[in-house]
Amino acid sequence: MARKFHHSYEVCKCKHVTLGEIIYAIKERDALTIEKIGELTDAGTCCKCCQSEEKDIGSEKMELYLTQILNKFVG
C-alpha cells in the first residue's frame, strides 16, 4: 500500500464500504479474517473482487484489496 488512502475511500464498491469502516472492524471489533470483515461490514460479500487481486475479475483492477488492508494491520 504505497499510496495513502483516505478513510472515506470506498474499498468495496458493491456494498459501499469504506476503508475507515474496515479499519474500525479490524482494530475495534477484532475482524482478523476476510470472512469476519464481511460479517461486520458486508465488504467482499457480493462479487468478491475487493477481497484480493486473484479474485478481481474486473477489467480495471482495484487499487486496494481487503487482503492488503488485513496484512497491514494483522500480519
mmCIF file of the N, C-alpha and C atoms, coordinates in Angstrom:
data_MODEL
# 
_entry.id   MODEL 
# 
loop_
_atom_site.group_PDB 
_atom_site.id 
_atom_site.type_symbol 
_atom_site.label_atom_id 
_atom_site.label_alt_id 
_atom_site.label_comp_id 
_atom_site.label_asym_id 
_atom_site.label_entity_id 
_atom_site.label_seq_id 
_atom_site.pdbx_PDB_ins_code 
_atom_site.Cartn_x 
_atom_site.Cartn_y 
_atom_site.Cartn_z 
_atom_site.occupancy 
_atom_site.B_iso_or_equiv 
_atom_site.pdbx_formal_charge 
_atom_site.auth_seq_id 
_atom_site.auth_comp_id 
_atom_site.auth_asym_id 
_atom_site.auth_atom_id 
_atom_site.pdbx_PDB_model_num 
ATOM 1   N N  . MET A 1 1  ? 0.835   -1.177  0.000   1.00 0.00 ? 1  MET A N  1 
ATOM 2   C CA . MET A 1 1  ? 0.000   0.000   0.000   1.00 0.00 ? 1  MET A CA 1 
ATOM 3   C C  . MET A 1 1  ? 0.879   1.240   0.000   1.00 0.00 ? 1  MET A C  1 
ATOM 4   N N  . ALA A 1 2  ? 1.483   1.504   -1.092  1.00 0.00 ? 2  ALA A N  1 
ATOM 5   C CA . ALA A 1 2  ? 2.371   2.651   -1.189  1.00 0.00 ? 2  ALA A CA 1 
ATOM 6   C C  . ALA A 1 2  ? 1.589   3.963   -1.171  1.00 0.00 ? 2  ALA A C  1 
ATOM 7   N N  . ARG A 1 3  ? 0.449   3.965   -1.768  1.00 0.00 ? 3  ARG A N  1 
ATOM 8   C CA . ARG A 1 3  ? -0.368  5.172   -1.839  1.00 0.00 ? 3  ARG A CA 1 
ATOM 9   C C  . ARG A 1 3  ? -1.162  5.341   -0.545  1.00 0.00 ? 3  ARG A C  1 
ATOM 10  N N  . LYS A 1 4  ? -1.335  6.586   -0.145  1.00 0.00 ? 4  LYS A N  1 
ATOM 11  C CA . LYS A 1 4  ? -2.162  6.867   1.039   1.00 0.00 ? 4  LYS A CA 1 
ATOM 12  C C  . LYS A 1 4  ? -3.623  6.963   0.606   1.00 0.00 ? 4  LYS A C  1 
ATOM 13  N N  . PHE A 1 5  ? -4.464  6.298   1.351   1.00 0.00 ? 5  PHE A N  1 
ATOM 14  C CA . PHE A 1 5  ? -5.898  6.317   1.075   1.00 0.00 ? 5  PHE A CA 1 
ATOM 15  C C  . PHE A 1 5  ? -6.615  6.977   2.250   1.00 0.00 ? 5  PHE A C  1 
ATOM 16  N N  . HIS A 1 6  ? -7.590  7.814   1.951   1.00 0.00 ? 6  HIS A N  1 
ATOM 17  C CA . HIS A 1 6  ? -8.402  8.436   2.991   1.00 0.00 ? 6  HIS A CA 1 
ATOM 18  C C  . HIS A 1 6  ? -9.366  7.404   3.560   1.00 0.00 ? 6  HIS A C  1 
ATOM 19  N N  . HIS A 1 7  ? -9.784  7.609   4.785   1.00 0.00 ? 7  HIS A N  1 
ATOM 20  C CA . HIS A 1 7  ? -10.731 6.688   5.414   1.00 0.00 ? 7  HIS A CA 1 
ATOM 21  C C  . HIS A 1 7  ? -12.057 6.649   4.659   1.00 0.00 ? 7  HIS A C  1 
ATOM 22  N N  . SER A 1 8  ? -12.343 7.660   3.866   1.00 0.00 ? 8  SER A N  1 
ATOM 23  C CA . SER A 1 8  ? -13.583 7.684   3.089   1.00 0.00 ? 8  SER A CA 1 
ATOM 24  C C  . SER A 1 8  ? -13.453 6.941   1.758   1.00 0.00 ? 8  SER A C  1 
ATOM 25  N N  . TYR A 1 9  ? -12.250 6.418   1.455   1.00 0.00 ? 9  TYR A N  1 
ATOM 26  C CA . TYR A 1 9  ? -12.036 5.670   0.209   1.00 0.00 ? 9  TYR A CA 1 
ATOM 27  C C  . TYR A 1 9  ? -12.915 4.421   0.206   1.00 0.00 ? 9  TYR A C  1 
ATOM 28  N N  . GLU A 1 10 ? -13.673 4.238   -0.851  1.00 0.00 ? 10 GLU A N  1 
ATOM 29  C CA . GLU A 1 10 ? -14.585 3.101   -0.952  1.00 0.00 ? 10 GLU A CA 1 
ATOM 30  C C  . GLU A 1 10 ? -13.822 1.877   -1.449  1.00 0.00 ? 10 GLU A C  1 
ATOM 31  N N  . VAL A 1 11 ? -13.623 0.919   -0.567  1.00 0.00 ? 11 VAL A N  1 
ATOM 32  C CA . VAL A 1 11 ? -12.900 -0.305  -0.903  1.00 0.00 ? 11 VAL A CA 1 
ATOM 33  C C  . VAL A 1 11 ? -13.831 -1.289  -1.609  1.00 0.00 ? 11 VAL A C  1 
ATOM 34  N N  . CYS A 1 12 ? -15.018 -1.485  -1.041  1.00 0.00 ? 12 CYS A N  1 
ATOM 35  C CA . CYS A 1 12 ? -15.999 -2.396  -1.625  1.00 0.00 ? 12 CYS A CA 1 
ATOM 36  C C  . CYS A 1 12 ? -17.047 -1.575  -2.360  1.00 0.00 ? 12 CYS A C  1 
ATOM 37  N N  . LYS A 1 13 ? -16.997 -1.620  -3.674  1.00 0.00 ? 13 LYS A N  1 
ATOM 38  C CA . LYS A 1 13 ? -17.910 -0.821  -4.494  1.00 0.00 ? 13 LYS A CA 1 
ATOM 39  C C  . LYS A 1 13 ? -19.335 -1.369  -4.458  1.00 0.00 ? 13 LYS A C  1 
ATOM 40  N N  . CYS A 1 14 ? -19.482 -2.690  -4.379  1.00 0.00 ? 14 CYS A N  1 
ATOM 41  C CA . CYS A 1 14 ? -20.824 -3.299  -4.380  1.00 0.00 ? 14 CYS A CA 1 
ATOM 42  C C  . CYS A 1 14 ? -21.634 -2.900  -3.156  1.00 0.00 ? 14 CYS A C  1 
ATOM 43  N N  . LYS A 1 15 ? -20.993 -2.925  -1.998  1.00 0.00 ? 15 LYS A N  1 
ATOM 44  C CA . LYS A 1 15 ? -21.690 -2.660  -0.742  1.00 0.00 ? 15 LYS A CA 1 
ATOM 45  C C  . LYS A 1 15 ? -21.372 -1.280  -0.172  1.00 0.00 ? 15 LYS A C  1 
ATOM 46  N N  . HIS A 1 16 ? -20.555 -0.495  -0.896  1.00 0.00 ? 16 HIS A N  1 
ATOM 47  C CA . HIS A 1 16 ? -20.211 0.873   -0.500  1.00 0.00 ? 16 HIS A CA 1 
ATOM 48  C C  . HIS A 1 16 ? -19.568 0.936   0.890   1.00 0.00 ? 16 HIS A C  1 
ATOM 49  N N  . VAL A 1 17 ? -18.572 0.070   1.104   1.00 0.00 ? 17 VAL A N  1 
ATOM 50  C CA . VAL A 1 17 ? -17.887 0.017   2.394   1.00 0.00 ? 17 VAL A CA 1 
ATOM 51  C C  . VAL A 1 17 ? -16.562 0.765   2.279   1.00 0.00 ? 17 VAL A C  1 
ATOM 52  N N  . THR A 1 18 ? -16.323 1.662   3.221   1.00 0.00 ? 18 THR A N  1 
ATOM 53  C CA . THR A 1 18 ? -15.128 2.498   3.170   1.00 0.00 ? 18 THR A CA 1 
ATOM 54  C C  . THR A 1 18 ? -13.960 1.877   3.932   1.00 0.00 ? 18 THR A C  1 
ATOM 55  N N  . LEU A 1 19 ? -12.793 2.393   3.646   1.00 0.00 ? 19 LEU A N  1 
ATOM 56  C CA . LEU A 1 19 ? -11.589 1.975   4.343   1.00 0.00 ? 19 LEU A CA 1 
ATOM 57  C C  . LEU A 1 19 ? -11.724 2.203   5.842   1.00 0.00 ? 19 LEU A C  1 
ATOM 58  N N  . GLY A 1 20 ? -12.297 3.321   6.225   1.00 0.00 ? 20 GLY A N  1 
ATOM 59  C CA . GLY A 1 20 ? -12.489 3.629   7.640   1.00 0.00 ? 20 GLY A CA 1 
ATOM 60  C C  . GLY A 1 20 ? -13.344 2.587   8.341   1.00 0.00 ? 20 GLY A C  1 
ATOM 61  N N  . GLU A 1 21 ? -14.400 2.134   7.700   1.00 0.00 ? 21 GLU A N  1 
ATOM 62  C CA . GLU A 1 21 ? -15.259 1.105   8.282   1.00 0.00 ? 21 GLU A CA 1 
ATOM 63  C C  . GLU A 1 21 ? -14.498 -0.212  8.450   1.00 0.00 ? 21 GLU A C  1 
ATOM 64  N N  . ILE A 1 22 ? -13.672 -0.529  7.478   1.00 0.00 ? 22 ILE A N  1 
ATOM 65  C CA . ILE A 1 22 ? -12.889 -1.771  7.527   1.00 0.00 ? 22 ILE A CA 1 
ATOM 66  C C  . ILE A 1 22 ? -11.834 -1.691  8.624   1.00 0.00 ? 22 ILE A C  1 
ATOM 67  N N  . ILE A 1 23 ? -11.145 -0.570  8.706   1.00 0.00 ? 23 ILE A N  1 
ATOM 68  C CA . ILE A 1 23 ? -10.130 -0.393  9.756   1.00 0.00 ? 23 ILE A CA 1 
ATOM 69  C C  . ILE A 1 23 ? -10.781 -0.477  11.136  1.00 0.00 ? 23 ILE A C  1 
ATOM 70  N N  . TYR A 1 24 ? -11.931 0.145   11.293  1.00 0.00 ? 24 TYR A N  1 
ATOM 71  C CA . TYR A 1 24 ? -12.645 0.076   12.570  1.00 0.00 ? 24 TYR A CA 1 
ATOM 72  C C  . TYR A 1 24 ? -12.978 -1.380  12.915  1.00 0.00 ? 24 TYR A C  1 
ATOM 73  N N  . ALA A 1 25 ? -13.464 -2.133  11.935  1.00 0.00 ? 25 ALA A N  1 
ATOM 74  C CA . ALA A 1 25 ? -13.811 -3.540  12.168  1.00 0.00 ? 25 ALA A CA 1 
ATOM 75  C C  . ALA A 1 25 ? -12.588 -4.340  12.595  1.00 0.00 ? 25 ALA A C  1 
ATOM 76  N N  . ILE A 1 26 ? -11.446 -4.065  11.997  1.00 0.00 ? 26 ILE A N  1 
ATOM 77  C CA . ILE A 1 26 ? -10.212 -4.782  12.332  1.00 0.00 ? 26 ILE A CA 1 
ATOM 78  C C  . ILE A 1 26 ? -9.719  -4.395  13.721  1.00 0.00 ? 26 ILE A C  1 
ATOM 79  N N  . LYS A 1 27 ? -9.592  -3.102  13.962  1.00 0.00 ? 27 LYS A N  1 
ATOM 80  C CA . LYS A 1 27 ? -8.977  -2.625  15.202  1.00 0.00 ? 27 LYS A CA 1 
ATOM 81  C C  . LYS A 1 27 ? -9.888  -2.697  16.419  1.00 0.00 ? 27 LYS A C  1 
ATOM 82  N N  . GLU A 1 28 ? -11.152 -2.404  16.239  1.00 0.00 ? 28 GLU A N  1 
ATOM 83  C CA . GLU A 1 28 ? -12.066 -2.295  17.378  1.00 0.00 ? 28 GLU A CA 1 
ATOM 84  C C  . GLU A 1 28 ? -12.975 -3.514  17.570  1.00 0.00 ? 28 GLU A C  1 
ATOM 85  N N  . ARG A 1 29 ? -13.166 -4.294  16.493  1.00 0.00 ? 29 ARG A N  1 
ATOM 86  C CA . ARG A 1 29 ? -14.111 -5.407  16.593  1.00 0.00 ? 29 ARG A CA 1 
ATOM 87  C C  . ARG A 1 29 ? -13.451 -6.748  16.282  1.00 0.00 ? 29 ARG A C  1 
ATOM 88  N N  . ASP A 1 30 ? -12.111 -6.743  16.223  1.00 0.00 ? 30 ASP A N  1 
ATOM 89  C CA . ASP A 1 30 ? -11.315 -7.965  16.033  1.00 0.00 ? 30 ASP A CA 1 
ATOM 90  C C  . ASP A 1 30 ? -11.665 -8.756  14.776  1.00 0.00 ? 30 ASP A C  1 
ATOM 91  N N  . ALA A 1 31 ? -11.898 -8.060  13.684  1.00 0.00 ? 31 ALA A N  1 
ATOM 92  C CA . ALA A 1 31 ? -12.141 -8.721  12.400  1.00 0.00 ? 31 ALA A CA 1 
ATOM 93  C C  . ALA A 1 31 ? -10.780 -9.064  11.790  1.00 0.00 ? 31 ALA A C  1 
ATOM 94  N N  . LEU A 1 32 ? -10.285 -10.247 12.087  1.00 0.00 ? 32 LEU A N  1 
ATOM 95  C CA . LEU A 1 32 ? -8.934  -10.625 11.680  1.00 0.00 ? 32 LEU A CA 1 
ATOM 96  C C  . LEU A 1 32 ? -8.904  -11.548 10.468  1.00 0.00 ? 32 LEU A C  1 
ATOM 97  N N  . THR A 1 33 ? -10.056 -11.729 9.827   1.00 0.00 ? 33 THR A N  1 
ATOM 98  C CA . THR A 1 33 ? -10.143 -12.520 8.598   1.00 0.00 ? 33 THR A CA 1 
ATOM 99  C C  . THR A 1 33 ? -11.047 -11.804 7.600   1.00 0.00 ? 33 THR A C  1 
ATOM 100 N N  . ILE A 1 34 ? -10.937 -12.176 6.348   1.00 0.00 ? 34 ILE A N  1 
ATOM 101 C CA . ILE A 1 34 ? -11.805 -11.623 5.301   1.00 0.00 ? 34 ILE A CA 1 
ATOM 102 C C  . ILE A 1 34 ? -13.269 -11.936 5.645   1.00 0.00 ? 34 ILE A C  1 
ATOM 103 N N  . GLU A 1 35 ? -13.506 -13.148 6.121   1.00 0.00 ? 35 GLU A N  1 
ATOM 104 C CA . GLU A 1 35 ? -14.866 -13.562 6.449   1.00 0.00 ? 35 GLU A CA 1 
ATOM 105 C C  . GLU A 1 35 ? -15.463 -12.702 7.563   1.00 0.00 ? 35 GLU A C  1 
ATOM 106 N N  . LYS A 1 36 ? -14.674 -12.434 8.591   1.00 0.00 ? 36 LYS A N  1 
ATOM 107 C CA . LYS A 1 36 ? -15.160 -11.627 9.714   1.00 0.00 ? 36 LYS A CA 1 
ATOM 108 C C  . LYS A 1 36 ? -15.411 -10.184 9.276   1.00 0.00 ? 36 LYS A C  1 
ATOM 109 N N  . ILE A 1 37 ? -14.534 -9.645  8.430   1.00 0.00 ? 37 ILE A N  1 
ATOM 110 C CA . ILE A 1 37 ? -14.762 -8.300  7.878   1.00 0.00 ? 37 ILE A CA 1 
ATOM 111 C C  . ILE A 1 37 ? -16.089 -8.280  7.134   1.00 0.00 ? 37 ILE A C  1 
ATOM 112 N N  . GLY A 1 38 ? -16.350 -9.320  6.353   1.00 0.00 ? 38 GLY A N  1 
ATOM 113 C CA . GLY A 1 38 ? -17.610 -9.422  5.622   1.00 0.00 ? 38 GLY A CA 1 
ATOM 114 C C  . GLY A 1 38 ? -18.813 -9.474  6.537   1.00 0.00 ? 38 GLY A C  1 
ATOM 115 N N  . GLU A 1 39 ? -18.698 -10.244 7.623   1.00 0.00 ? 39 GLU A N  1 
ATOM 116 C CA . GLU A 1 39 ? -19.801 -10.343 8.587   1.00 0.00 ? 39 GLU A CA 1 
ATOM 117 C C  . GLU A 1 39 ? -20.118 -8.993  9.215   1.00 0.00 ? 39 GLU A C  1 
ATOM 118 N N  . LEU A 1 40 ? -19.078 -8.238  9.554   1.00 0.00 ? 40 LEU A N  1 
ATOM 119 C CA . LEU A 1 40 ? -19.269 -6.977  10.268  1.00 0.00 ? 40 LEU A CA 1 
ATOM 120 C C  . LEU A 1 40 ? -19.567 -5.784  9.368   1.00 0.00 ? 40 LEU A C  1 
ATOM 121 N N  . THR A 1 41 ? -19.072 -5.808  8.131   1.00 0.00 ? 41 THR A N  1 
ATOM 122 C CA . THR A 1 41 ? -19.222 -4.628  7.267   1.00 0.00 ? 41 THR A CA 1 
ATOM 123 C C  . THR A 1 41 ? -19.937 -4.903  5.947   1.00 0.00 ? 41 THR A C  1 
ATOM 124 N N  . ASP A 1 42 ? -20.084 -6.147  5.560   1.00 0.00 ? 42 ASP A N  1 
ATOM 125 C CA . ASP A 1 42 ? -20.613 -6.576  4.257   1.00 0.00 ? 42 ASP A CA 1 
ATOM 126 C C  . ASP A 1 42 ? -19.579 -6.467  3.138   1.00 0.00 ? 42 ASP A C  1 
ATOM 127 N N  . ALA A 1 43 ? -18.398 -5.939  3.409   1.00 0.00 ? 43 ALA A N  1 
ATOM 128 C CA . ALA A 1 43 ? -17.364 -5.821  2.370   1.00 0.00 ? 43 ALA A CA 1 
ATOM 129 C C  . ALA A 1 43 ? -16.954 -7.208  1.881   1.00 0.00 ? 43 ALA A C  1 
ATOM 130 N N  . GLY A 1 44 ? -16.847 -7.340  0.577   1.00 0.00 ? 44 GLY A N  1 
ATOM 131 C CA . GLY A 1 44 ? -16.387 -8.586  -0.014  1.00 0.00 ? 44 GLY A CA 1 
ATOM 132 C C  . GLY A 1 44 ? -17.404 -9.700  -0.026  1.00 0.00 ? 44 GLY A C  1 
ATOM 133 N N  . THR A 1 45 ? -18.667 -9.390  0.199   1.00 0.00 ? 45 THR A N  1 
ATOM 134 C CA . THR A 1 45 ? -19.686 -10.434 0.259   1.00 0.00 ? 45 THR A CA 1 
ATOM 135 C C  . THR A 1 45 ? -20.522 -10.553 -1.010  1.00 0.00 ? 45 THR A C  1 
ATOM 136 N N  . CYS A 1 46 ? -20.311 -9.672  -1.956  1.00 0.00 ? 46 CYS A N  1 
ATOM 137 C CA . CYS A 1 46 ? -21.117 -9.702  -3.179  1.00 0.00 ? 46 CYS A CA 1 
ATOM 138 C C  . CYS A 1 46 ? -20.312 -10.336 -4.321  1.00 0.00 ? 46 CYS A C  1 
ATOM 139 N N  . CYS A 1 47 ? -19.594 -9.555  -5.075  1.00 0.00 ? 47 CYS A N  1 
ATOM 140 C CA . CYS A 1 47 ? -18.827 -10.099 -6.211  1.00 0.00 ? 47 CYS A CA 1 
ATOM 141 C C  . CYS A 1 47 ? -17.456 -10.625 -5.790  1.00 0.00 ? 47 CYS A C  1 
ATOM 142 N N  . LYS A 1 48 ? -16.988 -10.224 -4.622  1.00 0.00 ? 48 LYS A N  1 
ATOM 143 C CA . LYS A 1 48 ? -15.727 -10.661 -4.008  1.00 0.00 ? 48 LYS A CA 1 
ATOM 144 C C  . LYS A 1 48 ? -14.464 -10.096 -4.692  1.00 0.00 ? 48 LYS A C  1 
ATOM 145 N N  . CYS A 1 49 ? -14.622 -9.201  -5.657  1.00 0.00 ? 49 CYS A N  1 
ATOM 146 C CA . CYS A 1 49 ? -13.469 -8.609  -6.348  1.00 0.00 ? 49 CYS A CA 1 
ATOM 147 C C  . CYS A 1 49 ? -12.566 -7.830  -5.409  1.00 0.00 ? 49 CYS A C  1 
ATOM 148 N N  . CYS A 1 50 ? -13.125 -7.265  -4.357  1.00 0.00 ? 50 CYS A N  1 
ATOM 149 C CA . CYS A 1 50 ? -12.329 -6.450  -3.438  1.00 0.00 ? 50 CYS A CA 1 
ATOM 150 C C  . CYS A 1 50 ? -11.540 -7.293  -2.436  1.00 0.00 ? 50 CYS A C  1 
ATOM 151 N N  . GLN A 1 51 ? -11.785 -8.589  -2.392  1.00 0.00 ? 51 GLN A N  1 
ATOM 152 C CA . GLN A 1 51 ? -11.086 -9.440  -1.431  1.00 0.00 ? 51 GLN A CA 1 
ATOM 153 C C  . GLN A 1 51 ? -9.591  -9.549  -1.736  1.00 0.00 ? 51 GLN A C  1 
ATOM 154 N N  . SER A 1 52 ? -9.255  -9.816  -2.993  1.00 0.00 ? 52 SER A N  1 
ATOM 155 C CA . SER A 1 52 ? -7.843  -9.972  -3.365  1.00 0.00 ? 52 SER A CA 1 
ATOM 156 C C  . SER A 1 52 ? -7.682  -9.783  -4.864  1.00 0.00 ? 52 SER A C  1 
ATOM 157 N N  . GLU A 1 53 ? -6.454  -9.558  -5.278  1.00 0.00 ? 53 GLU A N  1 
ATOM 158 C CA . GLU A 1 53 ? -6.180  -9.380  -6.706  1.00 0.00 ? 53 GLU A CA 1 
ATOM 159 C C  . GLU A 1 53 ? -6.548  -10.635 -7.497  1.00 0.00 ? 53 GLU A C  1 
ATOM 160 N N  . GLU A 1 54 ? -6.356  -11.801 -6.894  1.00 0.00 ? 54 GLU A N  1 
ATOM 161 C CA . GLU A 1 54 ? -6.682  -13.061 -7.561  1.00 0.00 ? 54 GLU A CA 1 
ATOM 162 C C  . GLU A 1 54 ? -8.170  -13.204 -7.834  1.00 0.00 ? 54 GLU A C  1 
ATOM 163 N N  . LYS A 1 55 ? -8.991  -12.629 -6.981  1.00 0.00 ? 55 LYS A N  1 
ATOM 164 C CA . LYS A 1 55 ? -10.445 -12.725 -7.142  1.00 0.00 ? 55 LYS A CA 1 
ATOM 165 C C  . LYS A 1 55 ? -11.024 -11.571 -7.945  1.00 0.00 ? 55 LYS A C  1 
ATOM 166 N N  . ASP A 1 56 ? -10.200 -10.594 -8.284  1.00 0.00 ? 56 ASP A N  1 
ATOM 167 C CA . ASP A 1 56 ? -10.658 -9.419  -9.027  1.00 0.00 ? 56 ASP A CA 1 
ATOM 168 C C  . ASP A 1 56 ? -10.838 -9.787  -10.489 1.00 0.00 ? 56 ASP A C  1 
ATOM 169 N N  . ILE A 1 57 ? -12.085 -9.912  -10.910 1.00 0.00 ? 57 ILE A N  1 
ATOM 170 C CA . ILE A 1 57 ? -12.383 -10.322 -12.278 1.00 0.00 ? 57 ILE A CA 1 
ATOM 171 C C  . ILE A 1 57 ? -12.702 -9.140  -13.195 1.00 0.00 ? 57 ILE A C  1 
ATOM 172 N N  . GLY A 1 58 ? -12.654 -7.948  -12.641 1.00 0.00 ? 58 GLY A N  1 
ATOM 173 C CA . GLY A 1 58 ? -12.979 -6.755  -13.418 1.00 0.00 ? 58 GLY A CA 1 
ATOM 174 C C  . GLY A 1 58 ? -11.914 -6.407  -14.444 1.00 0.00 ? 58 GLY A C  1 
ATOM 175 N N  . SER A 1 59 ? -12.293 -5.655  -15.444 1.00 0.00 ? 59 SER A N  1 
ATOM 176 C CA . SER A 1 59 ? -11.338 -5.255  -16.473 1.00 0.00 ? 59 SER A CA 1 
ATOM 177 C C  . SER A 1 59 ? -10.354 -4.212  -15.935 1.00 0.00 ? 59 SER A C  1 
ATOM 178 N N  . GLU A 1 60 ? -10.811 -3.397  -15.007 1.00 0.00 ? 60 GLU A N  1 
ATOM 179 C CA . GLU A 1 60 ? -9.934  -2.428  -14.334 1.00 0.00 ? 60 GLU A CA 1 
ATOM 180 C C  . GLU A 1 60 ? -9.653  -2.943  -12.937 1.00 0.00 ? 60 GLU A C  1 
ATOM 181 N N  . LYS A 1 61 ? -8.396  -3.188  -12.638 1.00 0.00 ? 61 LYS A N  1 
ATOM 182 C CA . LYS A 1 61 ? -8.038  -3.719  -11.327 1.00 0.00 ? 61 LYS A CA 1 
ATOM 183 C C  . LYS A 1 61 ? -8.268  -2.653  -10.258 1.00 0.00 ? 61 LYS A C  1 
ATOM 184 N N  . MET A 1 62 ? -8.632  -3.113  -9.079  1.00 0.00 ? 62 MET A N  1 
ATOM 185 C CA . MET A 1 62 ? -8.864  -2.209  -7.960  1.00 0.00 ? 62 MET A CA 1 
ATOM 186 C C  . MET A 1 62 ? -7.526  -1.704  -7.436  1.00 0.00 ? 62 MET A C  1 
ATOM 187 N N  . GLU A 1 63 ? -7.556  -0.611  -6.700  1.00 0.00 ? 63 GLU A N  1 
ATOM 188 C CA . GLU A 1 63 ? -6.326  -0.025  -6.152  1.00 0.00 ? 63 GLU A CA 1 
ATOM 189 C C  . GLU A 1 63 ? -5.976  -0.579  -4.781  1.00 0.00 ? 63 GLU A C  1 
ATOM 190 N N  . LEU A 1 64 ? -6.961  -1.122  -4.078  1.00 0.00 ? 64 LEU A N  1 
ATOM 191 C CA . LEU A 1 64 ? -6.754  -1.576  -2.707  1.00 0.00 ? 64 LEU A CA 1 
ATOM 192 C C  . LEU A 1 64 ? -7.666  -2.764  -2.436  1.00 0.00 ? 64 LEU A C  1 
ATOM 193 N N  . TYR A 1 65 ? -7.089  -3.816  -1.862  1.00 0.00 ? 65 TYR A N  1 
ATOM 194 C CA . TYR A 1 65 ? -7.833  -5.044  -1.582  1.00 0.00 ? 65 TYR A CA 1 
ATOM 195 C C  . TYR A 1 65 ? -7.893  -5.310  -0.079  1.00 0.00 ? 65 TYR A C  1 
ATOM 196 N N  . LEU A 1 66 ? -8.907  -6.055  0.329   1.00 0.00 ? 66 LEU A N  1 
ATOM 197 C CA . LEU A 1 66 ? -9.058  -6.414  1.736   1.00 0.00 ? 66 LEU A CA 1 
ATOM 198 C C  . LEU A 1 66 ? -7.832  -7.159  2.258   1.00 0.00 ? 66 LEU A C  1 
ATOM 199 N N  . THR A 1 67 ? -7.249  -8.020  1.443   1.00 0.00 ? 67 THR A N  1 
ATOM 200 C CA . THR A 1 67 ? -6.061  -8.756  1.884   1.00 0.00 ? 67 THR A CA 1 
ATOM 201 C C  . THR A 1 67 ? -4.912  -7.806  2.202   1.00 0.00 ? 67 THR A C  1 
ATOM 202 N N  . GLN A 1 68 ? -4.746  -6.764  1.421   1.00 0.00 ? 68 GLN A N  1 
ATOM 203 C CA . GLN A 1 68 ? -3.692  -5.777  1.677   1.00 0.00 ? 68 GLN A CA 1 
ATOM 204 C C  . GLN A 1 68 ? -3.945  -5.048  2.999   1.00 0.00 ? 68 GLN A C  1 
ATOM 205 N N  . ILE A 1 69 ? -5.191  -4.700  3.242   1.00 0.00 ? 69 ILE A N  1 
ATOM 206 C CA . ILE A 1 69 ? -5.533  -3.991  4.481   1.00 0.00 ? 69 ILE A CA 1 
ATOM 207 C C  . ILE A 1 69 ? -5.292  -4.901  5.677   1.00 0.00 ? 69 ILE A C  1 
ATOM 208 N N  . LEU A 1 70 ? -5.739  -6.131  5.578   1.00 0.00 ? 70 LEU A N  1 
ATOM 209 C CA . LEU A 1 70 ? -5.532  -7.087  6.668   1.00 0.00 ? 70 LEU A CA 1 
ATOM 210 C C  . LEU A 1 70 ? -4.036  -7.277  6.954   1.00 0.00 ? 70 LEU A C  1 
ATOM 211 N N  . ASN A 1 71 ? -3.256  -7.440  5.892   1.00 0.00 ? 71 ASN A N  1 
ATOM 212 C CA . ASN A 1 71 ? -1.811  -7.637  6.066   1.00 0.00 ? 71 ASN A CA 1 
ATOM 213 C C  . ASN A 1 71 ? -1.151  -6.449  6.774   1.00 0.00 ? 71 ASN A C  1 
ATOM 214 N N  . LYS A 1 72 ? -1.653  -5.273  6.516   1.00 0.00 ? 72 LYS A N  1 
ATOM 215 C CA . LYS A 1 72 ? -1.105  -4.074  7.142   1.00 0.00 ? 72 LYS A CA 1 
ATOM 216 C C  . LYS A 1 72 ? -1.349  -4.058  8.659   1.00 0.00 ? 72 LYS A C  1 
ATOM 217 N N  . PHE A 1 73 ? -2.524  -4.513  9.066   1.00 0.00 ? 73 PHE A N  1 
ATOM 218 C CA . PHE A 1 73 ? -2.896  -4.433  10.473  1.00 0.00 ? 73 PHE A CA 1 
ATOM 219 C C  . PHE A 1 73 ? -2.695  -5.738  11.248  1.00 0.00 ? 73 PHE A C  1 
ATOM 220 N N  . VAL A 1 74 ? -2.725  -6.857  10.554  1.00 0.00 ? 74 VAL A N  1 
ATOM 221 C CA . VAL A 1 74 ? -2.677  -8.156  11.228  1.00 0.00 ? 74 VAL A CA 1 
ATOM 222 C C  . VAL A 1 74 ? -1.338  -8.852  11.033  1.00 0.00 ? 74 VAL A C  1 
ATOM 223 N N  . GLY A 1 75 ? -0.837  -8.796  9.827   1.00 0.00 ? 75 GLY A N  1 
ATOM 224 C CA . GLY A 1 75 ? 0.301   -9.648  9.595   1.00 0.00 ? 75 GLY A CA 1 
ATOM 225 C C  . GLY A 1 75 ? 1.514   -9.010  9.112   1.00 0.00 ? 75 GLY A C  1 
# 
